[in-house]
């Protein structure tokens, strides 16, 4: 229960709800105890009338009054119980909100390296199992089991007053049950962890397949994916067999042990009543009290099962919450991972840094994803405001890693990275990323409207501002062609748009962000020639008055840059203007020669550098 205690501690802001549940549970328990005492009085009163000790008319009035009191107590019990249930329902919903928000904030504040080793569907499955399992358990516990526990405690106290051995027998029920449960728990949770692992893998793959269903269908892989999914869930069945067998064997042992104790209790009550130690009414009352204690004991099997699942799930939650944060993570995100209530967050766009000098500089920067395996080594180059720099090199040579460092997704292993005249180690991640606009090869749009996607980087943008950047990005015409215009819903990842349309929306989005530094990560490599021209026109508008770092797949797109930096096996090979490097004999010069060749070996060499091998009409002008 230690992990559940941690959950309560991390949601301490819900104390008014906890207090309300306690008060309601105590009241319900007190009202429930009225019934046995009323029945005792009614039984003794009736017995006295039967024995001729009291007049029938007097007994009748007493019985009617007792029945009315019993009705009032039961009615109040029903009302207070439902009030407590309402508080418990709201409490669990608020707890789910707090825990889910903290989990989401933690994920958003984790470094990119964490996500490199995770499957999206697994992360989502953990959210569902960890948080929903805990909150559902807490809801059931507060609404049902907790009032019963208070009632059981009161029953023990009353029993001790009447006959202390009876209270001892009742009290023995709980430690015996919990001891037998402890014998069950360790093995059960180990099997549950194995089962959760299979479910996470299955659901993770499920999310991947749904997200890339076109690929699955095009490779006729539906049956393979379904077989893999079914096999993993089949393994959960195989794990469930010994797990359930073990649980129910131990539950049977617990049940028999409890039944033996209740046998002793009933024999004790019958014997003492028979020998005149208890009145008939006392026996009726004590049997009712015993049954009140009996209910939570036998309900413990279900509540412990639910608690075991909640505890197993909460381990996944706390495992994520224990991950180290991004070194310069957004302070609001960091605070949101530790707050015991729902944080009040600012959703205003972060202002970019002023255009300092150098606008962009790598100074002896090295980086490795894995220790001892450097991806880039001693990289040095810089750019002033408004300049355009192109990175050229073989695929896997470190170009995208430089982009990742510039976006603050990873921290340099050594050296200094400067943006807008400020070292990135002095900036928060939001300051850095607010100052860097990016257009990826994959437009990466969200479900929702076109207007919402364009305004993603500046949520408070007006419609006029959205339309203005859409015009500059060469996107306004096709957007207006839709019946809903800018309010057109584009589907998940923008699937209702063509590739060229998605990229133009992405260009407009980057324009509206208006960051002083721009990254173009092969922004037109996946487009046909016609779409590329439309997107390129928008990119030209986007690059105006910005420092641009581009990774290109066609030499024609970098012919007009100010500087080309060639990267060879993670190191800078050459730096110079296109005209200088065209005659240097280096990588860029070689690429120019290869574009003029029709030999397949030369085309393969071009593809190794990420180039298509197409020779645009103006390629000979480079």
C-alpha positions in Angstrom: 0.0 0.0 0.0 3.1 2.3 0.1 2.6 3.2 -3.5 -1.0 4.1 -3.0 0.1 6.2 0.0 2.4 8.1 -2.4 -0.6 8.7 -4.7 -2.5 10.3 -1.8 0.5 12.4 -0.8 1.0 13.7 -4.4 -2.7 14.6 -4.5 -2.8 16.3 -1.1 -4.7 19.3 -2.5 -7.8 17.0 -2.6 -7.9 17.0 1.2 -11.4 18.6 1.3 -12.7 15.7 -0.7 -10.9 13.2 1.6 -12.4 15.0 4.6 -15.9 14.8 3.0 -15.5 11.1 2.3 -14.4 10.5 5.9 -17.3 12.4 7.4 -19.8 10.8 5.1 -18.4 7.3 5.9 -18.5 7.9 9.6 -22.1 9.1 9.4 -23.1 6.1 7.2 -21.4 3.7 9.7 -23.2 5.3 12.6 -26.6 5.1 10.9 -25.9 1.5 9.9 -25.3 0.6 13.6 -28.8 2.0 14.5 -30.5 -1.0 12.8 -29.1 -3.8 15.1 -30.0 -1.8 18.2 -33.5 -1.2 17.0 -33.9 -4.9 16.1 -32.6 -5.8 19.6 -35.2 -3.5 21.2 -38.0 -4.8 18.9 -37.1 -8.4 19.6 -36.9 -8.0 23.4 -40.2 -6.0 23.3 -42.0 -8.6 21.3 -40.6 -11.4 23.6 -41.9 -9.5 26.6 -45.4 -9.3 25.1 -45.4 -13.0 24.2 -44.3 -13.9 27.8 -47.1 -11.6 29.1 -44.7 -9.2 30.8 -46.1 -6.2 29.0 -49.5 -5.1 27.6 -50.1 -5.7 23.9 -51.2 -2.0 23.2 -48.1 -0.6 24.8 -45.9 -3.0 22.9 -47.7 -2.1 19.6 -47.0 1.6 20.0 -43.4 0.9 20.9 -43.0 -1.4 17.8 -44.4 1.3 15.5 -42.1 4.0 17.0 -39.1 1.6 16.6 -40.1 0.9 12.9 -40.3 4.6 12.2 -36.9 5.3 13.7 -35.5 2.4 11.7 -37.0 3.9 8.5 -35.6 7.3 9.3 -32.1 5.8 10.0 -32.2 3.8 6.8 -33.4 6.7 4.7 -30.7 9.0 6.1 -28.2 6.2 5.5 -29.2 6.1 1.8 -29.0 9.8 1.4 -25.6 10.3 3.2 -24.2 7.2 1.4 -25.1 8.8 -2.0 -23.6 12.1 -0.9 -20.4 10.3 0.0 -20.6 8.5 -3.4 -20.9 11.8 -5.2 -17.8 13.2 -3.3 -15.9 10.0 -4.1 -16.8 10.2 -7.8 -15.7 13.8 -8.0 -12.6 13.1 -6.0 -11.5 10.3 -8.3 -12.2 12.4 -11.4 -10.1 15.2 -9.9 -7.4 12.7 -9.0 -7.3 11.4 -12.5 -7.0 15.0 -13.8 -4.1 15.8 -11.5 -2.2 12.5 -12.1 -2.8 12.6 -15.9 -1.7 16.2 -16.1 1.4 15.5 -14.1 2.2 12.5 -16.3 1.7 14.5 -19.5 3.8 17.4 -18.1 6.5 14.9 -17.2 6.5 13.4 -20.7 6.7 16.9 -22.3 9.6 17.8 -20.0 11.6 14.6 -20.7 14.6 14.8 -23.0 14.3 13.5 -26.5 16.5 10.5 -25.6 13.7 9.0 -23.5 11.3 8.9 -26.5 14.0 7.4 -28.8 13.6 4.2 -26.7 9.9 4.2 -26.3 6.9 3.1 -28.4 4.1 5.7 -28.6 1.4 3.1 -27.9 3.2 1.9 -24.8 3.3 5.3 -23.4 -0.4 5.7 -23.9 -1.2 2.3 -22.5 0.7 3.2 -19.3 -1.4 6.3 -19.0 -4.6 4.3 -19.1 -3.4 1.4 -16.9 -1.5 3.4 -14.3 -3.8 6.3 -13.7 -7.2 4.9 -14.5 -6.4 1.8 -12.4 -5.4 3.8 -9.4 -8.3 6.3 -9.6 -10.9 3.5 -10.2 -9.6 1.7 -7.1 -9.7 4.9 -5.0 -13.3 5.5 -6.2 -14.4 2.0 -5.2 -12.5 2.1 -1.9 -14.0 5.5 -0.9 -17.5 4.8 -2.1 -17.9 1.2 -0.8 -15.1 -0.3 1.2 -14.0 2.6 3.5 -17.5 3.0 5.1 -17.5 -0.7 5.7 -14.2 -0.6 7.5 -15.4 2.2 9.8 -18.5 0.1 10.5 -16.3 -2.9 11.2 -14.2 -0.9 13.7 -17.4 0.2 15.5 -18.6 -3.4 15.6 -15.4 -4.5 17.2 -15.8 -1.8 19.9 -19.4 -2.7 20.6 -18.6 -6.5 20.7 -15.8 -5.8 23.2 -18.3 -4.2 25.5 -20.7 -7.2 25.4 -18.1 -10.0 25.4 -14.4 -9.5 24.8 -13.7 -13.0 23.4 -16.2 -12.2 20.6 -14.3 -9.0 19.8 -11.0 -11.0 19.7 -12.4 -13.5 17.2 -13.7 -10.7 15.0 -10.4 -8.8 15.2 -8.5 -12.0 14.2 -10.3 -12.0 10.9 -8.3 -9.0 9.5 -4.6 -9.9 10.3 -5.2 -13.6 9.2 -6.7 -12.4 5.9 -3.9 -9.9 5.3 -1.2 -12.4 6.2 -2.6 -14.9 3.7 -2.9 -12.1 1.1 0.7 -11.2 1.6 1.7 -14.7 0.8 -0.2 -14.3 -2.5 0.9 -10.9 -3.4 4.6 -11.2 -4.5 4.0 -14.0 -7.0 0.8 -12.4 -8.3 2.4 -9.0 -9.0 5.4 -10.6 -10.8 3.0 -12.4 -13.2 1.0 -9.2 -13.6 4.1 -7.3 -14.6 4.8 -9.9 -17.3 1.2 -9.6 -18.5 1.4 -5.8 -18.6 4.6 -6.1 -20.6 2.9 -8.1 -23.3 -0.1 -5.8 -23.4 2.2 -2.7 -23.7 4.0 -4.3 -26.7 0.7 -5.3 -28.3 -0.9 -1.9 -27.8 2.3 -0.1 -28.9 2.3 -2.0 -32.1 -1.4 -1.5 -32.5 -0.9 2.3 -32.4 1.9 2.1 -34.9 -0.1 0.0 -37.4 -3.2 2.3 -37.1 -0.9 5.3 -37.6 0.7 3.8 -40.7 -2.1 1.6 -42.0 -1.3 2.6 -45.7 2.1 1.0 -45.3 0.6 -2.1 -43.7 -1.9 -2.5 -46.5 0.6 -1.8 -49.3 2.8 -4.6 -48.1 -0.1 -7.0 -47.6 0.9 -7.3 -43.9 -2.5 -7.2 -42.3 -2.6 -10.9 -41.3 1.0 -10.8 -40.0 0.2 -7.8 -37.8 -3.0 -9.3 -36.6 -1.3 -12.6 -35.9 1.4 -10.8 -33.9 -1.2 -8.8 -32.0 -3.3 -11.9 -31.2 -0.2 -13.9 -30.2 0.8 -11.3 -27.6 -2.7 -11.3 -26.1 -2.5 -15.1 -26.2 0.5 -14.9 -24.0 -1.4 -12.9 -21.5 -3.9 -15.7 -21.4 -1.1 -18.2 -20.7 0.2 -15.9 -17.9 -3.4 -15.4 -16.6 -3.8 -19.2 -16.1 -1.2 -19.7 -13.4 -1.8 -16.2 -12.0 -5.6 -16.8 -11.6 -5.1 -20.4 -10.4 -2.7 -19.2 -7.7 -4.9 -16.3 -6.7 -8.1 -18.4 -6.4 -6.3 -21.2 -4.5 -5.1 -18.7 -1.9 -8.5 -17.0 -1.9 -10.1 -20.4 -1.2 -7.7 -20.8 1.7 -8.6 -17.4 3.0 -12.3 -18.1 2.7 -12.1 -21.4 4.6 -10.0 -19.7 7.3 -12.6 -16.9 7.6 -15.5 -19.5 7.7 -13.8 -21.3 10.5 -13.6 -18.1 12.6 -17.2 -17.3 11.9 -18.2 -20.8 12.9 -16.6 -20.2 16.3 -18.3 -16.8 16.6 -21.8 -18.2 15.9 -21.3 -21.1 18.2 -20.2 -18.7 20.9 -23.3 -16.5 20.4 -25.7 -19.5 20.4 -24.1 -21.0 23.5 -24.2 -17.8 25.6 -27.8 -17.0 24.5 -28.9 -20.6 25.3 -27.4 -20.3 28.8 -28.9 -16.9 29.5 -25.9 -14.7 29.2 -27.5 -12.9 26.2 -31.1 -12.0 25.7 -32.7 -13.1 22.4 -32.6 -9.5 21.4 -28.9 -9.3 22.2 -28.2 -12.3 20.1 -30.1 -10.8 17.1 -28.2 -7.6 17.5 -24.8 -9.3 17.8 -25.5 -11.5 14.8 -26.4 -8.4 12.7 -23.2 -6.7 13.9 -21.1 -9.8 13.0 -22.7 -9.8 9.6 -21.7 -6.2 9.2 -18.1 -7.1 10.0 -18.4 -10.1 7.7 -19.2 -8.1 4.6 -16.0 -6.1 4.5 -13.9 -9.2 5.3 -15.2 -11.1 2.4 -15.2 -8.0 0.2 -11.5 -7.8 0.9 -10.8 -10.4 -1.8 -12.2 -8.1 -4.4 -10.7 -4.9 -2.9 -7.2 -6.5 -2.6 -7.4 -7.8 -6.2 -8.2 -4.2 -7.3 -5.5 -2.8 -5.1 -2.9 -5.3 -6.5 -3.7 -4.1 -10.1 -3.6 -0.5 -9.0 -0.3 -1.0 -7.3 1.2 -2.8 -10.3 0.0 0.0 -12.6 1.2 2.8 -10.2 4.8 1.4 -10.4 4.8 2.3 -14.2 3.5 5.8 -13.3 6.2 6.4 -10.7 8.9 4.9 -13.0 8.1 7.6 -15.5 7.9 10.3 -12.9 11.4 9.3 -11.6 13.0 9.9 -15.1 15.5 12.8 -15.2 14.0 16.0 -16.8 15.4 17.9 -19.8 18.2 20.0 -18.3 16.7 23.3 -19.4 13.0 22.2 -19.3 10.2 24.8 -19.2 9.8 25.9 -15.6 6.0 25.6 -15.8 6.3 22.0 -17.0 8.7 21.2 -14.2 6.4 22.7 -11.7 3.4 20.8 -13.2 5.2 17.5 -12.6 5.4 18.1 -8.8 2.2 20.1 -8.0 -0.5 18.4 -6.0 -3.2 20.2 -7.8 -4.0 21.1 -11.4 -1.5 23.8 -12.4 -2.5 27.2 -13.8 -0.5 27.4 -17.1 0.3 30.3 -19.4 -0.5 29.4 -23.0 0.8 32.6 -24.5 3.4 32.3 -27.2 7.0 32.7 -26.0 8.7 35.7 -27.6 11.8 34.9 -29.6 15.2 36.3 -28.7 16.4 39.5 -30.4 18.7 39.2 -33.4 22.1 39.1 -31.7 25.4 38.2 -33.3 26.4 35.6 -34.3 23.0 34.5 -35.3 24.1 30.9 -35.3 27.5 29.4 -34.3 28.9 25.9 -33.6 32.2 26.2 -31.9 34.1 22.9 -31.6 30.9 21.1 -30.9 30.9 17.3 -30.5 28.1 14.9 -29.6 27.4 11.2 -29.2 24.1 9.4 -28.8 26.0 6.6 -27.1 29.1 7.0 -25.1 32.2 6.3 -27.2 30.4 6.6 -30.5 30.6 10.2 -31.6 28.2 11.3 -34.3 29.7 14.8 -34.8 33.2 15.8 -33.8 34.7 19.2 -33.4 32.2 21.0 -35.7 32.8 24.7 -36.1 31.0 27.2 -38.4 28.9 30.3 -37.9 26.4 32.6 -39.7 25.4 36.2 -39.3 21.8 37.5 -39.4 20.1 37.0 -42.8 22.7 34.5 -44.1 21.8 31.2 -45.6 23.9 28.1 -44.8 23.5 24.7 -46.5 24.7 21.4 -44.9 25.8 18.8 -47.4 27.0 15.3 -46.6 26.3 11.7 -46.8 23.1 10.3 -45.1 23.9 9.4 -41.6 26.9 11.8 -41.5 25.5 14.0 -38.7 23.5 16.7 -40.5 20.2 15.9 -38.7 22.1 15.7 -35.4 23.2 19.3 -35.9 19.6 20.2 -36.4 18.6 18.3 -33.2 21.2 20.2 -31.2 20.0 23.5 -32.6 16.5 22.7 -31.5 17.7 21.8 -28.0 16.5 18.2 -28.3 20.0 17.1 -27.2 22.8 19.0 -25.4 26.3 19.2 -27.0 28.8 16.8 -25.4 31.4 19.5 -25.7 31.9 22.8 -27.3 29.6 25.8 -27.5 26.5 26.4 -29.5 25.3 29.9 -29.9 21.9 31.2 -31.2 21.1 34.9 -31.5 24.3 35.8 -29.8 23.4 33.7 -26.7 25.0 30.4 -25.6 22.3 27.7 -25.6 23.5 26.6 -22.1 22.3 30.0 -20.8 18.8 29.6 -22.4 15.7 27.7 -21.4 14.4 25.3 -23.9 11.4 27.5 -24.6 13.6 30.5 -25.3 15.8 28.5 -27.7 12.9 26.9 -29.5 10.9 30.1 -29.7 13.8 31.6 -31.6 14.2 28.7 -34.1 11.5 28.0 -36.8 11.6 24.7 -38.6 10.1 23.1 -41.6 10.7 19.3 -41.7 10.5 16.9 -44.6 7.3 15.6 -42.9 5.0 18.5 -42.4 3.8 17.0 -39.1 0.4 18.6 -38.9 -2.3 17.9 -36.3 -5.9 17.0 -36.6 -8.1 20.1 -36.5 -8.6 23.0 -38.9 -6.1 24.5 -41.3 -6.3 27.8 -39.4 -5.5 26.0 -36.1 -2.4 24.4 -37.7 -1.1 27.6 -39.1 -1.6 29.4 -35.7 0.0 26.5 -33.8 3.2 28.5 -33.1 1.2 31.7 -32.2 -2.2 30.7 -30.8 -3.4 34.2 -30.3 -2.9 35.1 -34.0 -5.8 36.9 -35.7 -7.5 35.5 -38.9 -6.0 38.4 -40.9 -2.5 37.3 -39.8 -3.2 33.7 -40.6 -4.4 34.6 -44.1 -1.4 36.9 -44.7 1.2 34.2 -44.0 -0.9 31.7 -46.0 -0.7 34.0 -49.0 3.1 34.4 -48.7 3.4 30.6 -48.4 1.5 30.1 -51.6 -1.3 28.3 -49.7 -4.2 30.7 -49.7 -5.5 29.7 -53.1 -5.9 26.0 -52.4 -7.2 26.7 -48.9 -10.0 29.0 -50.3 -10.8 26.1 -52.7 -12.2 24.0 -49.9 -15.9 24.6 -49.0 -14.9 25.3 -45.4 -11.9 27.4 -46.3 -9.5 27.9 -43.3 -11.9 26.0 -41.1 -11.5 22.8 -43.1 -10.7 19.8 -40.8 -7.6 18.1 -42.3 -7.6 14.8 -40.3 -4.9 13.2 -38.3 -1.4 14.3 -39.5 -3.2 16.3 -42.2 -4.0 13.2 -44.3 -6.8 15.0 -46.2 -4.2 17.3 -47.8 -1.7 16.4 -50.5 2.0 16.4 -49.7 2.6 19.8 -51.3 -0.4 21.3 -49.5 0.8 20.0 -46.1 4.2 21.5 -46.7 2.7 24.9 -47.6 0.7 24.9 -44.4 3.9 24.0 -42.5 5.7 27.0 -44.2 2.8 29.3 -43.3 3.0 28.0 -39.7 6.8 28.7 -39.6 6.2 32.2 -41.0 3.6 33.1 -38.4 6.0 31.9 -35.6 8.4 34.6 -37.0 11.6 33.1 -35.4 14.9 34.8 -36.3 16.6 31.4 -37.1 15.1 29.0 -39.6 15.8 25.3 -40.2 14.8 23.7 -43.5 15.3 19.9 -43.0 14.9 18.6 -46.5 11.6 20.5 -46.7 10.9 19.6 -50.3 12.6 16.2 -50.7 9.3 14.2 -50.7 7.5 16.3 -53.3 7.0 16.1 -57.0 8.5 18.8 -59.2 5.3 20.9 -59.4 4.6 20.7 -55.7 8.2 21.6 -55.0 8.0 24.7 -57.0 4.9 25.9 -55.2 6.5 25.1 -51.8 9.9 26.6 -52.8 8.1 29.9 -53.6 6.8 30.0 -50.1 10.2 29.1 -48.7 11.8 32.0 -50.4 9.3 34.3 -48.7 10.0 32.5 -45.4 13.8 32.9 -45.6 13.7 36.6 -46.1 15.4 38.5 -43.3 16.1 35.2 -41.4 19.2 33.2 -40.8 18.6 29.9 -42.5 20.2 26.5 -42.0 19.1 24.1 -44.7 19.6 20.4 -45.5 18.7 20.0 -49.2 18.2 17.1 -51.5 18.8 18.9 -54.8 21.8 21.1 -55.6 19.6 23.6 -57.3 18.0 24.5 -53.9 21.3 25.5 -52.4 22.9 27.2 -55.4 22.1 30.7 -54.0 23.1 30.2 -50.4 25.8 32.3 -48.8 27.8 29.4 -47.4 28.0 25.6 -47.9 29.3 23.4 -45.1 30.2 19.9 -46.1 30.1 17.2 -43.4 32.1 14.0 -43.8 31.7 11.3 -41.1 30.6 13.8 -38.5 33.4 16.4 -39.1 33.5 19.6 -41.2 35.2 18.9 -44.4 34.9 22.2 -46.3 33.3 25.7 -45.7 32.8 28.2 -48.5 30.5 29.8 -51.1 29.0 27.7 -53.8 31.4 29.2 -56.3 34.4 28.5 -54.2 33.5 24.9 -53.4 32.5 24.2 -57.0 36.2 24.2 -58.0 37.7 22.9 -54.7 37.6 19.2 -55.7 35.8 18.4 -52.4 32.4 16.8 -51.7 30.3 19.6 -53.3 32.5 19.7 -56.4 32.2 16.0 -56.7 28.4 16.2 -56.4 28.2 18.7 -59.2 30.1 16.3 -61.4 27.9 13.4 -60.4 24.7 15.3 -61.4 26.0 15.5 -65.0 26.5 11.7 -65.1 23.9 9.2 -66.2 25.9 6.2 -64.9 24.0 4.1 -62.3 27.0 4.0 -60.0 27.1 7.8 -59.9 23.3 7.9 -59.2 23.8 5.6 -56.3 26.6 7.8 -55.0 24.2 10.8 -55.2 21.5 8.9 -53.3 24.1 8.2 -50.5 24.2 11.9 -50.0 20.4 12.2 -49.9 20.1 13.6 -53.4 17.5 12.3 -55.9 19.8 12.3 -58.8 17.4 14.5 -60.8 19.0 17.3 -62.7 16.8 20.4 -62.6 16.6 22.6 -65.6 18.9 25.2 -64.0 21.4 22.8 -62.6 24.0 23.8 -65.1 23.9 27.3 -63.7 25.1 26.2 -60.3 
